[in-house]
Amino acid sequence: MAVQMEYEKDVKVAALDGKKIAVIGYGSQGHAHAQNLRDSGHDVIIGVRPGKSFDKAKEDGFDTYTVAEATKLADIIMVLAPDEIQKDIYKDEIEPNLSAGKALG
């Protein structure tokens, strides 16, 4: 199978313009995604439980909220929390705050 390379010119990032993106989780994956999106000029907030990750996200200059608050505020919600807690986070904090027009990834 041939690998197809995608470059910046191949991606339509305008779809993210004007959208608030919530990155749920601020571990190794969430941290990297959030920084990359912010460095690309997008409006990124962090949704994370209180603790070290919450404090680190704030220290890194992100607006930081509970998962429920971030879900309410965002147009696009990216779940990058550890696999073992995703089910509970979704059921307890994300699902009750989803509404029409929001995208969940």
C-alpha positions as CSV (number, residue, x, y, z in Angstrom):
1,M,0.0,0.0,0.0
2,A,1.4,3.4,-1.0
3,V,1.5,6.1,1.7
4,Q,-0.1,9.4,0.7
5,M,1.5,12.4,2.3
6,E,-0.7,15.4,3.2
7,Y,0.8,18.9,3.5
8,E,-0.4,22.2,4.8
9,K,-1.6,23.3,1.4
10,D,-3.8,20.1,1.2
11,V,-5.7,20.9,4.4
12,K,-8.7,23.2,4.6
13,V,-8.1,24.7,8.1
14,A,-10.6,27.5,7.4
15,A,-13.3,25.1,8.7
16,L,-11.9,25.8,12.2
17,D,-11.9,29.6,11.9
18,G,-14.1,31.3,14.4
19,K,-14.7,28.0,16.3
20,K,-13.8,27.5,19.9
21,I,-12.0,24.1,20.3
22,A,-12.1,22.3,23.7
23,V,-9.3,19.8,24.3
24,I,-10.4,17.5,27.0
25,G,-7.4,16.2,28.9
26,Y,-4.0,17.7,29.2
27,G,-1.6,14.8,29.3
28,S,0.8,13.9,26.6
29,Q,-1.8,13.9,23.8
30,G,-4.0,16.7,25.0
31,H,-1.0,19.0,25.6
32,A,0.5,18.4,22.2
33,H,-2.9,18.9,20.3
34,A,-3.7,22.0,22.3
35,Q,-0.3,23.6,21.7
36,N,-0.4,22.8,18.0
37,L,-3.9,24.2,17.5
38,R,-3.1,27.3,19.4
39,D,0.2,27.8,17.5
40,S,-1.8,27.5,14.3
41,G,-4.0,30.4,15.4
42,H,-7.1,28.6,16.7
43,D,-9.1,29.5,19.8
44,V,-8.4,26.6,22.2
45,I,-9.6,26.0,25.7
46,I,-8.8,23.1,28.0
47,G,-11.3,20.9,29.9
48,V,-9.7,18.9,32.7
49,R,-10.3,17.8,36.2
50,P,-8.7,19.8,39.0
51,G,-5.1,18.7,39.8
52,K,-1.7,18.8,38.2
53,S,-2.9,18.8,34.6
54,F,-5.3,21.7,35.3
55,D,-2.5,23.7,36.9
56,K,-0.1,22.9,34.0
57,A,-2.6,24.0,31.4
58,K,-3.1,27.3,33.2
59,E,0.6,27.7,33.6
60,D,0.9,27.2,29.8
61,G,-1.5,30.1,29.2
62,F,-4.7,28.3,28.3
63,D,-8.1,29.2,29.6
64,T,-8.9,26.1,31.7
65,Y,-12.3,24.8,32.8
66,T,-13.9,21.7,34.1
67,V,-14.8,19.2,31.4
68,A,-18.5,20.2,31.6
69,E,-17.8,23.9,31.4
70,A,-15.5,23.5,28.4
71,T,-18.0,21.3,26.6
72,K,-20.7,24.0,27.1
73,L,-18.4,26.7,25.7
74,A,-16.9,24.9,22.8
75,D,-18.0,24.3,19.2
76,I,-15.6,21.4,18.7
77,I,-14.8,19.0,21.6
78,M,-11.7,16.8,21.2
79,V,-11.5,14.0,23.9
80,L,-7.9,13.3,24.6
81,A,-8.2,12.0,28.1
82,P,-6.9,8.5,29.1
83,D,-8.9,5.7,27.6
84,E,-9.9,4.2,31.0
85,I,-11.7,7.4,32.1
86,Q,-13.3,8.5,28.8
87,K,-16.5,6.6,29.3
88,D,-17.2,8.2,32.7
89,I,-16.1,11.7,31.4
90,Y,-18.4,11.4,28.4
91,K,-21.4,10.1,30.4
92,D,-21.1,12.5,33.3
93,E,-19.7,15.7,31.9
94,I,-19.8,15.8,28.1
95,E,-23.1,14.2,27.0
96,P,-25.3,16.4,29.3
97,N,-23.7,19.5,27.8
98,L,-23.8,18.6,24.0
99,S,-26.2,20.6,21.9
100,A,-27.0,20.8,18.2
101,G,-24.1,22.0,16.0
102,K,-21.3,20.9,18.3
103,A,-18.7,18.4,16.9
104,L,-17.2,15.7,19.1
105,G,-14.0,14.0,18.2
